[in-house]
Amino acid sequence: MLIFARYHSTVMKKILFFVLFLLLIYPVQSQINTDRVLSIGRNALYFEDYVLSIQYFNQVIRVKPHLAEPYFYRAVAKYNLDDFKGAEEDATLCLARNQFLLNAYDLRGASRQNMEDYTGAIEDYRKGLEFNPESRQLLFKKAIAQLQRKDYEEAEQDIDLLIKYHPSYLKAFLVRSSLHVEKKDTLAAIHDIEILIEKDKHFAPAYDQRAILYFYQKKYEQALNDLNEAIRLETKNPEYYIRRGLIRYYLNDLRGAMSDYDVSVSMNENNLVARFNRGLLRAQVGDDNNAITDFDAVLQQDPDNYQALYNRGLLKEQIGDYRGALEDIDRVQAQYPHFSAVYYVRSEIKKKMRDFRGAEKDYWQAYEIQQKANKSNLSDNQEPSLAENKTREESDKTIEKFNRLVVYDKSEEEKAKYTNEIRGRVQDKQVNVNLEEPFVISYYERLDDMAKSKYYDKSLEDQNRQWLFSLKLILTNAEAPLTDEQVEKHFRSIDDFSAQIDKNPEDIRAYFGRGMDFMVLKDLSSAIDDFSKVISLNPNFTLAYFNRAVVSYKQLEINKHTAGTGLTLDNDTQFNLMSGSGSKNTAAAPALPGNASSQAKDQRIYEYEIIMRDYDKVIQSNPTFAFAHFNRGNLLAAQKDFTSAIVDYTEAIRIEPELAEAYFNRGLVRLFQGDRKRGMADLSKAGELGIVNAYGIIKRMTGE
């Protein structure tokens, strides 16, 4: 009995110790886990993989709903997905937990502004300005909100303050010009644009806005000159081409207008204005089948666009598709039963289908409608002015205007000029001249506006044949964000590979596959661990070295942008997707005190060296792998070793003569070194091979 009691006492002590251990260790472990998941979510946010990032922030919120930060980051992700209501709600939840996270006021204000809750937005901006009265972005957004609310006096005060504190901020003059437009003072609006151009003659939006003003003054030649300059400076803006196409149409340059709509559609095939207008122009020149294709595209996105439906019906009749024409015209007639022209058209179609009775009935129906209109002095074709004859605003659904080119609503177009700053993505919208990103072995590639060459490597193809993963490995430097379905698929894949590793701890294929899953899910640390395990099992596996180097560099870049920053409101920058203060392109880690700064620099040098060794190993094993040379060139450029970077880019081009990214990066580096002639030649070649942004840089460099 005594022995049992002692045994029982010992067991109880062990159980009690174990329970105490769990109570002590669980919160620590939970904190470690949530910190890690939050960090991975921020990785995904940094790389603009918003759907994936939300999944991670959801996990943190479920475990620790009292934390403010995951609500803020989830709000940023939702904002970037245009879920402004969701972003507003999450920013509110963030502020309920910590009312001093000032960027949450900024983000909530922008969300409300996009939902046209201007009063709520202004209150949020005002709250932020209490803490930072000279904040450029808050003054800017508040002025826009005042302008949208038609509170012109308040808006002008904010703009004046903005210009006072930030006299070199060009967009302030753009907004003030829009303010003058709203007040019907066109001369003052143009004067502000001229001040802006005097400050920076390379600022494309200034020429675009002045072109709009000239257009409405019917000064078409001046409008054309300004749009030519805007396009020269910013070649990849499809809206500029749409506007220039319209102006060329007014100047009877049909070929030029068609060309501009072609370019705009090539950049954004879903632009309804460009598609509709090109369809009309194609119909005018007798290109009926292609015109039908354009109207098909419009109707696919906007099935109730009856102007497009009517035009398509007319064209189908022209090509002999009478049944298709009749279906389109019947739909228009049902929507517009008093539109006489639709009965005349249907009468002709039925006649060609040998439905003579139906044709006669429609003819007399059209005649009767027209007679009633004549008696009321209402003609279907009454035209108030030449300008009205040629165009209609996008929101004008009058069926009689079916054959007019579409222009953006004047009010909406003006609003777009000064709301661009707060629409869509949170990051800095200014075009930055950055090196093309490193290549990586991935599963997904983001589709670019202009198709570039697809790159092939034999070792990668051999690996695809050997391992037969469910997804094909590809080389890309433009990874695509994941969908919800893809996120779930890769989480399941991690479980599957982990089970394989449990059965066989030396399964190289499983480690590499799981490393790929971790990489696309932005769990960079885990990806590095798995690629390292592959290398330990097979020191000659070059693809593992390559991806470990790429992922390590990504991790290094993220650490550089997030070190020492917090959720604070910055004066001149936008939301930092990693910290809430500063854009991805402009944020920089603050200097560390004392010797810490030197230590951090030494640490970065060491980390660069580790990454460099991986690329050296890849090149040693496979000297003709051009993408390792390219990536190593980027790494050298990041360390400002431009001469060595050029050597690597040149070698990449020697191996892969159509590697557009290598020409582009070598061109930028040469320009930085002052080698203008060869730098411009490289950019020209990059543009020829598909990097359209190269032309914008060339034009900016050569513009006077």
C-alpha positions as CSV (number, residue, x, y, z in Angstrom):
1,M,0.0,0.0,0.0
2,L,2.9,2.3,0.9
3,I,4.5,1.4,-2.4
4,F,1.3,2.2,-4.3
5,A,1.0,5.5,-2.5
6,R,4.5,6.5,-3.3
7,Y,4.0,5.4,-6.9
8,H,0.7,7.4,-7.1
9,S,2.4,10.4,-5.6
10,T,5.2,10.2,-8.1
11,V,2.8,9.9,-11.0
12,M,0.7,12.8,-9.8
13,K,3.8,14.9,-9.5
14,K,4.8,14.0,-13.1
15,I,1.3,14.8,-14.3
16,L,1.2,18.1,-12.4
17,F,4.6,19.0,-13.8
18,F,3.5,18.1,-17.3
19,V,0.3,20.3,-16.9
20,L,2.3,23.2,-15.6
21,F,4.8,22.7,-18.5
22,L,1.9,22.9,-21.0
23,L,0.5,26.0,-19.3
24,L,3.9,27.7,-19.5
25,I,5.0,26.6,-23.0
26,Y,1.7,26.8,-24.9
27,P,1.3,30.6,-24.9
28,V,5.0,30.9,-26.0
29,Q,4.6,28.4,-28.7
30,S,1.3,30.0,-29.8
31,Q,3.0,33.3,-30.0
32,I,5.8,31.9,-32.1
33,N,3.3,30.2,-34.4
34,T,1.2,33.3,-34.9
35,D,4.2,35.5,-35.4
36,R,5.5,33.1,-38.0
37,V,2.1,32.9,-39.8
38,L,1.8,36.7,-39.7
39,S,5.3,37.0,-41.1
40,I,4.4,34.6,-44.0
41,G,1.2,36.6,-44.6
42,R,3.3,39.8,-44.9
43,N,5.6,38.0,-47.3
44,A,2.6,37.2,-49.5
45,L,1.3,40.8,-49.2
46,Y,4.8,42.2,-50.2
47,F,4.7,40.0,-53.3
48,E,1.1,41.2,-54.1
49,D,-0.4,37.7,-53.6
50,Y,-3.4,39.2,-51.8
51,V,-5.7,36.2,-51.8
52,L,-3.0,34.0,-50.2
53,S,-2.1,36.7,-47.7
54,I,-5.7,36.8,-46.5
55,Q,-5.6,33.1,-45.8
56,Y,-2.6,33.6,-43.4
57,F,-4.1,36.6,-41.7
58,N,-7.3,34.7,-41.1
59,Q,-5.3,32.0,-39.3
60,V,-3.8,34.6,-37.0
61,I,-7.1,36.3,-36.3
62,R,-8.7,33.0,-35.4
63,V,-6.0,32.2,-32.8
64,K,-5.4,35.8,-31.5
65,P,-8.4,38.0,-32.4
66,H,-7.2,40.7,-29.9
67,L,-4.2,41.6,-32.1
68,A,-4.6,44.8,-34.3
69,E,-2.0,44.1,-36.9
70,P,-3.5,41.2,-38.7
71,Y,-6.7,43.2,-39.3
72,F,-4.7,46.0,-40.7
73,Y,-2.8,43.8,-43.1
74,R,-6.0,42.0,-44.1
75,A,-7.5,45.4,-44.8
76,V,-4.6,46.2,-47.1
77,A,-5.1,43.0,-49.0
78,K,-8.8,43.5,-49.4
79,Y,-8.2,47.1,-50.5
80,N,-5.9,45.9,-53.2
81,L,-8.6,43.4,-54.3
82,D,-11.1,46.4,-54.6
83,D,-13.0,45.0,-51.6
84,F,-13.4,48.4,-50.1
85,K,-16.2,47.5,-47.8
86,G,-14.2,44.6,-46.4
87,A,-11.1,46.9,-46.0
88,E,-13.1,49.5,-44.2
89,E,-14.5,46.9,-41.8
90,D,-11.0,45.4,-41.1
91,A,-9.5,48.9,-40.6
92,T,-12.2,49.6,-38.1
93,L,-11.6,46.4,-36.2
94,C,-7.9,47.3,-36.2
95,L,-8.6,50.7,-34.7
96,A,-10.9,49.2,-32.1
97,R,-7.9,47.2,-30.8
98,N,-5.3,50.0,-31.2
99,Q,-6.5,53.6,-31.9
100,F,-3.0,54.8,-32.4
101,L,-2.2,52.8,-35.6
102,L,-2.5,55.9,-37.7
103,N,-2.1,54.2,-41.1
104,A,-5.4,52.4,-40.4
105,Y,-7.1,55.8,-40.5
106,D,-5.5,56.5,-43.8
107,L,-6.5,53.1,-45.2
108,R,-10.0,53.4,-43.9
109,G,-10.3,56.9,-45.3
110,A,-9.2,55.6,-48.8
111,S,-11.7,52.7,-48.6
112,R,-14.5,55.0,-47.7
113,Q,-13.5,57.4,-50.4
114,N,-13.7,54.7,-53.0
115,M,-17.2,53.9,-51.8
116,E,-18.1,57.6,-52.2
117,D,-18.5,58.1,-48.4
118,Y,-16.6,61.3,-48.7
119,T,-17.7,62.7,-45.3
120,G,-16.4,59.5,-43.5
121,A,-13.2,59.6,-45.5
122,I,-12.5,63.3,-44.6
123,E,-13.0,62.5,-40.9
124,D,-10.4,59.8,-41.1
125,Y,-7.9,62.0,-43.0
126,R,-8.6,64.8,-40.5
127,K,-7.8,62.4,-37.6
128,G,-4.5,61.5,-39.3
129,L,-3.6,65.1,-39.9
130,E,-4.1,65.8,-36.1
131,F,-0.9,63.8,-35.6
132,N,0.9,64.8,-38.8
133,P,-0.4,68.1,-40.1
134,E,2.0,68.2,-43.1
135,S,1.3,64.7,-44.4
136,R,1.4,64.9,-48.1
137,Q,-0.8,61.9,-48.9
138,L,-3.4,62.8,-46.3
139,L,-3.7,66.4,-47.5
140,F,-3.9,65.2,-51.1
141,K,-6.6,62.6,-50.4
142,K,-8.5,65.0,-48.2
143,A,-8.5,67.6,-50.9
144,I,-9.8,65.1,-53.4
145,A,-12.5,64.0,-51.1
146,Q,-13.5,67.7,-50.6
147,L,-13.5,68.1,-54.3
148,Q,-15.7,65.0,-54.8
149,R,-18.1,66.3,-52.2
150,K,-18.2,69.6,-54.2
151,D,-16.9,71.5,-51.2
152,Y,-14.6,73.6,-53.3
153,E,-13.6,76.2,-50.7
154,E,-12.3,73.5,-48.3
155,A,-10.6,71.6,-51.2
156,E,-8.8,74.8,-52.3
157,Q,-7.5,75.4,-48.7
158,D,-6.2,71.8,-48.6
159,I,-4.5,72.1,-52.0
160,D,-2.9,75.4,-51.0
161,L,-1.6,73.8,-47.8
162,L,-0.3,70.9,-49.9
163,I,1.5,73.2,-52.3
164,K,2.9,75.2,-49.4
165,Y,4.4,72.2,-47.6
166,H,5.3,70.2,-50.8
167,P,5.9,72.7,-53.6
168,S,7.5,70.1,-55.8
169,Y,4.6,67.6,-55.6
170,L,3.3,67.7,-59.1
171,K,-0.1,66.0,-58.5
172,A,-1.2,68.9,-56.3
173,F,-1.3,71.2,-59.4
174,L,-3.2,68.4,-61.3
175,V,-5.8,68.4,-58.6
176,R,-6.0,72.2,-58.5
177,S,-6.5,72.2,-62.2
178,S,-9.4,69.8,-61.8
179,L,-10.8,72.1,-59.1
180,H,-10.8,74.9,-61.6
181,V,-12.6,72.7,-64.1
182,E,-15.3,71.9,-61.6
183,K,-15.7,75.7,-61.1
184,K,-15.9,76.2,-64.9
185,D,-12.7,78.2,-65.0
186,T,-11.0,76.6,-68.0
187,L,-8.3,79.2,-68.3
188,A,-7.2,78.8,-64.7
189,A,-7.2,75.0,-65.2
190,I,-4.9,75.3,-68.2
191,H,-2.7,77.8,-66.3
192,D,-2.1,75.2,-63.5
193,I,-1.2,72.6,-66.1
194,E,1.3,75.0,-67.6
195,I,2.9,75.6,-64.2
196,L,3.1,71.8,-63.8
197,I,4.8,71.3,-67.2
198,E,7.2,74.2,-66.4
199,K,8.2,72.3,-63.2
200,D,8.5,68.9,-65.0
201,K,8.1,68.7,-68.7
202,H,8.3,64.9,-68.5
203,F,5.1,64.5,-66.5
204,A,2.7,62.7,-68.9
205,P,-0.6,63.2,-67.0
206,A,-0.2,66.9,-67.3
207,Y,-0.3,66.7,-71.1
208,D,-3.1,64.3,-71.0
209,Q,-5.2,66.6,-68.8
210,R,-4.5,69.6,-71.0
211,A,-5.5,67.5,-74.0
212,I,-8.9,66.8,-72.5
213,L,-9.4,70.5,-71.8
214,Y,-8.4,71.4,-75.4
215,F,-10.8,68.7,-76.7
216,Y,-13.8,70.2,-75.0
217,Q,-12.8,73.5,-76.4
218,K,-12.7,71.9,-79.9
219,K,-9.0,72.7,-80.2
220,Y,-8.2,69.3,-81.7
221,E,-4.8,70.0,-83.1
222,Q,-3.5,71.2,-79.7
223,A,-5.2,68.3,-78.0
224,L,-3.4,65.9,-80.5
225,N,0.0,67.5,-79.8
226,D,-0.5,67.1,-76.1
227,L,-1.5,63.5,-76.3
228,N,1.4,62.7,-78.7
229,E,3.7,64.0,-75.9
230,A,1.9,62.1,-73.2
231,I,2.2,58.9,-75.2
232,R,5.9,59.7,-75.9
233,L,6.5,59.9,-72.2
234,E,4.3,57.1,-71.0
235,T,3.8,54.4,-73.7
236,K,1.9,51.9,-71.7
237,N,-1.2,53.8,-70.8
238,P,-4.1,52.5,-72.9
239,E,-6.4,55.5,-72.0
240,Y,-4.1,57.9,-73.8
241,Y,-4.5,55.9,-77.0
242,I,-8.3,55.8,-76.7
243,R,-8.3,59.6,-76.3
244,R,-5.9,60.1,-79.2
245,G,-8.0,57.8,-81.4
246,L,-11.0,59.9,-80.7
247,I,-9.2,63.1,-81.6
248,R,-7.8,61.6,-84.8
249,Y,-11.3,60.6,-85.7
250,Y,-12.4,64.2,-85.3
251,L,-9.5,65.2,-87.5
252,N,-10.7,62.6,-90.1
253,D,-7.6,60.5,-89.6
254,L,-9.5,57.2,-89.7
255,R,-6.4,55.1,-90.1
256,G,-4.6,56.7,-87.2
257,A,-7.7,56.3,-85.0
258,M,-7.9,52.6,-85.8
259,S,-4.2,52.2,-85.0
260,D,-4.7,53.8,-81.6
261,Y,-7.6,51.6,-80.7
262,D,-5.5,48.6,-81.9
263,V,-2.8,49.5,-79.4
264,S,-5.2,50.1,-76.6
265,V,-6.9,46.8,-77.1
266,S,-3.6,45.0,-77.2
267,M,-2.8,46.5,-73.8
268,N,-6.3,45.7,-72.3
269,E,-8.5,43.5,-74.5
270,N,-11.4,44.1,-72.0
271,N,-11.6,47.9,-72.5
272,L,-15.2,48.4,-73.6
273,V,-14.7,51.9,-75.0
274,A,-11.7,50.8,-77.2
275,R,-13.6,47.7,-78.3
276,F,-16.8,49.5,-79.2
277,N,-15.1,52.3,-81.0
278,R,-12.9,50.0,-83.0
279,G,-15.9,47.9,-83.9
280,L,-17.6,51.0,-85.3
281,L,-14.5,52.0,-87.3
282,R,-14.1,48.5,-88.7
283,A,-17.7,48.6,-89.7
284,Q,-17.2,51.9,-91.5
285,V,-14.3,50.5,-93.6
286,G,-16.2,47.2,-94.4
287,D,-14.2,45.0,-92.1
288,D,-17.4,43.3,-91.0
289,N,-16.2,40.1,-89.4
290,N,-13.6,41.8,-87.3
291,A,-16.1,44.4,-86.3
292,I,-18.5,41.6,-85.1
293,T,-15.6,40.2,-83.1
294,D,-15.2,43.5,-81.3
295,F,-18.9,43.8,-80.5
296,D,-18.9,40.1,-79.4
297,A,-16.2,41.1,-76.8
298,V,-18.3,44.1,-75.6
299,L,-21.4,42.0,-75.2
300,Q,-19.5,39.2,-73.4
301,Q,-18.7,41.7,-70.7
302,D,-21.9,43.8,-71.0
303,P,-24.7,41.7,-72.3
304,D,-27.2,44.6,-72.1
305,N,-25.2,46.9,-74.3
306,Y,-28.0,47.5,-76.8
307,Q,-25.9,49.8,-79.0
308,A,-23.4,47.0,-79.5
309,L,-26.2,44.5,-80.0
310,Y,-27.8,46.7,-82.7
311,N,-24.6,47.2,-84.5
312,R,-23.8,43.5,-84.4
313,G,-27.2,42.7,-85.8
314,L,-26.6,45.1,-88.7
315,L,-23.3,43.5,-89.4
316,K,-24.6,40.0,-89.2
317,E,-27.2,40.9,-91.9
318,Q,-24.3,42.3,-94.0
319,I,-22.5,38.9,-93.9
320,G,-25.6,36.9,-94.5
321,D,-26.1,35.5,-91.0
322,Y,-29.8,36.4,-91.0
323,R,-30.8,34.2,-88.1
324,G,-28.1,35.7,-85.9
325,A,-29.1,39.2,-87.0
326,L,-32.7,38.5,-86.2
327,E,-31.9,37.3,-82.7
328,D,-29.9,40.5,-82.0
329,I,-32.5,42.8,-83.5
330,D,-35.4,41.1,-81.7
331,R,-33.6,41.8,-78.4
332,V,-33.1,45.5,-79.3
333,Q,-36.8,45.8,-80.3
334,A,-38.0,44.3,-77.0
335,Q,-36.0,46.9,-75.1
336,Y,-36.8,49.9,-77.4
337,P,-40.2,49.2,-78.9
338,H,-40.5,52.8,-80.1
339,F,-37.3,52.9,-82.1
340,S,-38.5,53.0,-85.7
341,A,-35.2,52.0,-87.3
342,V,-35.2,48.6,-85.6
343,Y,-38.5,47.7,-87.4
344,Y,-37.1,48.8,-90.8
345,V,-33.9,46.6,-90.2
346,R,-36.0,43.7,-89.1
347,S,-38.2,44.1,-92.1
348,E,-35.2,43.8,-94.4
349,I,-33.9,40.7,-92.6
350,K,-37.3,39.0,-92.7
351,K,-37.6,39.8,-96.4
352,K,-34.2,38.1,-97.0
353,M,-35.4,35.1,-95.0
354,R,-38.5,35.0,-97.3
355,D,-40.9,35.9,-94.4
356,F,-42.7,38.5,-96.5
357,R,-45.7,38.8,-94.3
358,G,-43.5,39.5,-91.2
359,A,-41.4,41.9,-93.3
360,E,-44.5,43.9,-94.4
361,K,-45.8,44.0,-90.8
362,D,-42.5,45.4,-89.5
363,Y,-42.3,48.0,-92.3
364,W,-45.7,49.5,-91.5
365,Q,-45.0,49.4,-87.8
366,A,-41.8,51.5,-88.5
367,Y,-43.8,53.8,-90.7
368,E,-46.5,54.4,-88.1
369,I,-43.9,55.2,-85.4
370,Q,-42.2,57.6,-87.7
371,Q,-45.4,59.4,-88.5
372,K,-46.2,59.9,-84.9
373,A,-42.8,61.2,-84.3
374,N,-43.1,63.7,-87.1
375,K,-46.4,65.0,-85.8
376,S,-44.8,65.6,-82.4
377,N,-41.8,67.2,-84.1
378,L,-39.5,64.5,-82.6
379,S,-37.2,63.1,-85.2
380,D,-35.3,60.0,-84.5
381,N,-32.3,61.7,-86.1
382,Q,-32.5,65.1,-84.5
383,E,-28.9,66.3,-84.0
384,P,-28.1,69.3,-81.8
385,S,-24.5,69.9,-82.8
386,L,-21.6,68.6,-84.8
387,A,-19.8,67.4,-81.6
388,E,-23.0,65.6,-80.5
389,N,-23.2,64.0,-84.0
390,K,-19.9,62.2,-83.6
391,T,-19.8,61.0,-80.0
392,R,-21.9,59.9,-77.0
393,E,-20.9,59.6,-73.4
394,E,-20.4,56.1,-72.1
395,S,-23.4,56.4,-69.8
396,D,-25.7,57.6,-72.6
397,K,-27.8,54.6,-73.6
398,T,-30.0,56.3,-76.2
399,I,-30.4,53.7,-78.9
400,E,-30.6,56.3,-81.7
401,K,-26.9,57.1,-80.9
402,F,-25.8,53.6,-81.8
403,N,-23.4,54.7,-84.5
404,R,-21.5,57.3,-82.4
405,L,-18.0,56.8,-80.9
406,V,-18.0,56.5,-77.2
407,V,-16.2,58.9,-74.9
408,Y,-15.8,58.6,-71.2
409,D,-18.4,60.7,-69.3
410,K,-17.0,64.1,-68.9
411,S,-17.6,64.2,-65.2
412,E,-16.2,60.7,-64.7
413,E,-13.1,61.5,-66.8
414,E,-12.3,64.6,-64.8
415,K,-12.9,62.7,-61.6
416,A,-10.6,59.9,-62.8
417,K,-7.8,62.5,-63.2
418,Y,-7.7,63.2,-59.5
419,T,-9.0,60.0,-58.0
420,N,-6.3,57.8,-59.6
421,E,-4.2,58.2,-56.4
422,I,-6.7,56.5,-54.2
423,R,-8.1,53.9,-56.6
424,G,-7.0,50.3,-56.8
425,R,-3.6,49.3,-55.5
426,V,-2.3,50.9,-52.4
427,Q,1.3,51.0,-53.6
428,D,3.0,54.0,-55.1
429,K,1.6,54.4,-58.6
430,Q,4.5,56.4,-60.0
431,V,6.4,54.5,-62.6
432,N,9.7,53.4,-61.2
433,V,12.7,52.4,-63.2
434,N,13.7,49.1,-61.7
435,L,15.7,46.1,-62.8
436,E,13.7,43.2,-64.2
437,E,13.2,40.7,-61.4
438,P,15.3,37.5,-61.0
439,F,14.1,34.3,-62.6
440,V,12.8,31.5,-60.5
441,I,11.6,27.9,-61.1
442,S,7.9,28.0,-60.4
443,Y,4.5,26.7,-61.4
444,Y,2.7,29.9,-62.2
445,E,3.4,32.9,-64.5
446,R,1.7,36.2,-64.6
447,L,0.5,37.2,-68.0
448,D,2.0,40.4,-69.2
449,D,0.4,43.1,-71.4
450,M,2.7,42.2,-74.2
451,A,3.8,38.6,-74.9
452,K,7.5,38.0,-74.4
453,S,9.5,34.9,-75.3
454,K,8.9,31.7,-73.3
455,Y,12.2,30.4,-72.2
456,Y,13.3,26.8,-72.4
457,D,16.0,24.9,-70.5
458,K,16.9,21.3,-71.1
459,S,17.7,20.5,-67.5
460,L,14.3,21.8,-66.4
461,E,12.5,19.8,-69.1
462,D,14.4,16.6,-68.1
463,Q,13.3,17.2,-64.5
464,N,9.7,17.6,-65.6
465,R,9.9,14.2,-67.5
466,Q,11.7,12.5,-64.6
467,W,9.5,13.5,-61.7
468,L,6.1,14.1,-63.3
469,F,4.8,16.5,-60.7
470,S,1.1,17.4,-61.0
471,L,2.2,20.9,-62.2
472,K,4.9,21.6,-64.8
473,L,8.0,23.5,-63.6
474,I,8.6,26.7,-65.6
475,L,11.1,29.5,-65.7
476,T,9.7,32.9,-65.0
477,N,10.5,36.2,-63.4
478,A,6.8,37.2,-63.1
479,E,5.2,34.8,-60.7
480,A,1.4,34.9,-60.6
481,P,-0.6,35.3,-57.4
482,L,-2.5,32.2,-56.3
483,T,-6.3,31.7,-56.4
484,D,-8.2,30.2,-53.5
485,E,-8.2,26.8,-55.2
486,Q,-4.5,26.9,-55.8
487,V,-3.8,27.9,-52.1
488,E,-5.8,24.9,-50.9
489,K,-4.1,22.6,-53.5
490,H,-0.6,23.5,-52.3
491,F,-1.5,23.1,-48.6
492,R,-2.8,19.6,-49.4
493,S,0.3,18.9,-51.4
494,I,2.5,19.9,-48.4
495,D,0.6,17.3,-46.3
496,D,1.1,14.7,-49.0
497,F,4.9,15.3,-49.4
498,S,5.3,15.4,-45.6
499,A,3.7,11.9,-45.4
500,Q,6.1,10.7,-48.1
501,I,9.0,12.1,-46.1
502,D,7.8,10.4,-42.9
503,K,7.9,7.1,-44.8
504,N,11.3,7.9,-46.5
505,P,13.3,10.6,-44.8
506,E,15.7,10.7,-47.8
507,D,13.1,11.2,-50.5
508,I,14.7,14.0,-52.5
509,R,11.7,14.4,-54.8
510,A,9.4,14.9,-51.8
511,Y,11.7,17.5,-50.2
512,F,12.0,19.5,-53.5
513,G,8.2,19.3,-54.1
514,R,7.4,20.4,-50.6
515,G,10.0,23.2,-51.0
516,M,8.2,24.4,-54.2
517,D,4.9,24.3,-52.3
518,F,6.3,26.4,-49.4
519,M,7.8,28.8,-51.9
520,V,4.6,29.5,-53.9
521,L,2.8,29.8,-50.5
522,K,5.4,32.4,-49.5
523,D,6.7,30.4,-46.5
524,L,10.2,31.3,-47.6
525,S,12.1,30.0,-44.5
526,S,10.5,26.6,-44.8
527,A,11.2,26.6,-48.6
528,I,14.9,27.3,-47.9
529,D,15.1,24.5,-45.3
530,D,13.7,22.0,-47.8
531,F,15.9,23.1,-50.7
532,S,18.9,22.8,-48.3
533,K,17.8,19.3,-47.4
534,V,17.7,18.4,-51.1
535,I,21.2,19.7,-51.5
536,S,22.5,17.8,-48.4
537,L,21.1,14.6,-50.0
538,N,22.3,15.4,-53.5
539,P,25.1,18.1,-53.6
540,N,24.8,18.2,-57.4
541,F,21.1,19.1,-57.7
542,T,21.5,22.4,-59.4
543,L,17.8,23.4,-59.5
544,A,17.7,23.3,-55.7
545,Y,20.7,25.6,-55.5
546,F,19.1,27.9,-58.0
547,N,15.8,28.2,-56.2
548,R,17.4,28.4,-52.8
549,A,19.4,31.4,-54.0
550,V,16.2,33.1,-55.4
551,V,14.2,32.5,-52.2
552,S,17.1,33.6,-50.0
553,Y,17.3,36.8,-51.9
554,K,13.6,37.4,-51.6
555,Q,13.9,36.8,-47.8
556,L,16.8,39.2,-47.7
557,E,14.9,41.9,-49.5
558,I,11.9,41.5,-47.2
559,N,14.1,41.7,-44.1
560,K,15.7,44.9,-45.5
561,H,12.4,46.5,-46.0
562,T,10.9,45.5,-42.6
563,A,13.8,46.0,-40.2
564,G,12.9,48.4,-37.5
565,T,9.7,49.7,-39.1
566,G,6.3,49.7,-37.4
567,L,2.7,50.6,-38.0
568,T,3.1,54.4,-38.1
569,L,1.9,57.1,-40.4
570,D,4.6,58.4,-42.7
571,N,4.6,61.9,-44.1
572,D,5.4,61.4,-47.7
573,T,4.9,57.8,-48.5
574,Q,2.0,55.4,-49.0
575,F,1.1,52.3,-47.1
576,N,4.1,50.0,-46.7
577,L,2.7,46.5,-47.4
578,M,5.1,45.2,-44.8
579,S,4.9,47.7,-42.0
580,G,2.2,50.2,-42.8
581,S,4.6,53.0,-43.5
582,G,6.0,53.7,-46.9
583,S,5.6,52.0,-50.3
584,K,7.3,48.8,-51.3
585,N,9.6,50.8,-53.6
586,T,10.4,53.7,-51.3
587,A,10.5,52.3,-47.8
588,A,13.9,51.9,-46.2
589,A,15.0,50.5,-42.9
590,P,16.1,53.2,-40.5
591,A,19.8,53.4,-39.5
592,L,20.6,51.3,-36.5
593,P,22.2,52.9,-33.5
594,G,25.9,52.6,-32.7
595,N,27.7,49.5,-34.0
596,A,24.4,47.8,-34.8
597,S,24.4,49.6,-38.2
598,S,27.9,48.2,-39.1
599,Q,26.9,44.8,-37.8
600,A,23.8,44.8,-40.0
601,K,25.9,45.8,-43.0
602,D,28.3,43.0,-42.4
603,Q,25.4,40.6,-42.0
604,R,24.0,41.6,-45.4
605,I,27.4,41.2,-47.1
606,Y,27.6,37.8,-45.6
607,E,24.1,36.9,-46.8
608,Y,24.9,38.2,-50.3
609,E,28.0,36.0,-50.3
610,I,25.9,32.9,-49.3
611,I,23.5,33.5,-52.2
612,M,26.4,34.2,-54.6
613,R,27.9,30.8,-53.7
614,D,24.7,29.1,-54.7
615,Y,24.7,30.8,-58.1
616,D,28.4,30.0,-58.5
617,K,27.5,26.3,-57.9
618,V,24.8,26.3,-60.5
619,I,27.0,27.9,-63.1
620,Q,29.9,25.5,-62.3
621,S,27.5,22.6,-62.8
622,N,25.7,24.0,-65.8
623,P,27.6,26.8,-67.5
624,T,25.0,27.3,-70.2
625,F,22.2,28.0,-67.7
626,A,21.7,31.6,-68.7
627,F,19.2,32.4,-66.0
628,A,21.8,31.8,-63.2
629,H,24.1,34.4,-64.9
630,F,21.2,36.8,-65.1
631,N,20.3,36.4,-61.5
632,R,23.9,36.7,-60.4
633,G,24.0,39.9,-62.4
634,N,21.1,41.2,-60.4
635,L,22.8,40.2,-57.2
636,L,26.0,42.0,-58.2
637,A,24.0,45.1,-59.3
638,A,22.3,45.1,-55.9
639,Q,25.8,45.4,-54.3
640,K,26.6,48.1,-56.8
641,D,29.3,46.0,-58.5
642,F,28.0,47.2,-61.9
643,T,31.0,46.1,-64.0
644,S,30.7,42.5,-62.8
645,A,26.9,42.6,-63.3
646,I,27.4,43.7,-66.9
647,V,29.7,40.7,-67.4
648,D,27.0,38.3,-66.2
649,Y,24.3,39.9,-68.2
650,T,26.5,39.7,-71.3
651,E,27.1,36.0,-70.7
652,A,23.4,35.4,-70.3
653,I,22.8,37.1,-73.6
654,R,25.5,35.1,-75.3
655,I,23.8,31.9,-74.1
656,E,20.3,33.1,-74.7
657,P,20.4,35.8,-77.4
658,E,16.7,36.7,-77.0
659,L,16.8,37.1,-73.2
660,A,15.0,40.5,-73.2
661,E,15.4,40.9,-69.5
662,A,19.1,40.7,-69.7
663,Y,19.2,43.5,-72.4
664,F,16.9,45.6,-70.3
665,N,19.0,45.3,-67.1
666,R,22.3,45.7,-68.8
667,G,20.9,48.8,-70.5
668,L,19.9,50.3,-67.1
669,V,23.2,49.5,-65.5
670,R,25.1,51.0,-68.5
671,L,23.0,54.2,-68.3
672,F,23.8,54.3,-64.6
673,Q,27.5,54.1,-65.4
674,G,27.1,56.9,-68.0
675,D,27.4,54.6,-71.0
676,R,24.5,56.3,-72.7
677,K,25.0,55.0,-76.3
678,R,25.2,51.3,-75.4
679,G,22.6,51.6,-72.7
680,M,20.1,53.0,-75.1
681,A,20.9,50.3,-77.6
682,D,20.3,47.6,-75.0
683,L,17.0,49.2,-74.1
684,S,16.0,49.3,-77.7
685,K,16.7,45.6,-78.1
686,A,14.7,44.9,-74.9
687,G,11.8,46.8,-76.3
688,E,12.0,44.9,-79.6
689,L,11.9,41.6,-77.6
690,G,8.8,42.5,-75.7
691,I,9.6,44.7,-72.7
692,V,7.5,47.7,-73.8
693,N,8.5,49.8,-70.7
694,A,12.0,50.1,-72.3
695,Y,10.5,52.5,-74.9
696,G,9.1,54.8,-72.2
697,I,12.6,55.0,-70.6
698,I,14.2,55.7,-74.0
699,K,11.7,58.5,-74.8
700,R,12.2,60.0,-71.4
701,M,16.0,59.9,-71.7
702,T,15.9,61.5,-75.2
703,G,13.1,64.0,-74.5
704,E,14.0,67.6,-74.3
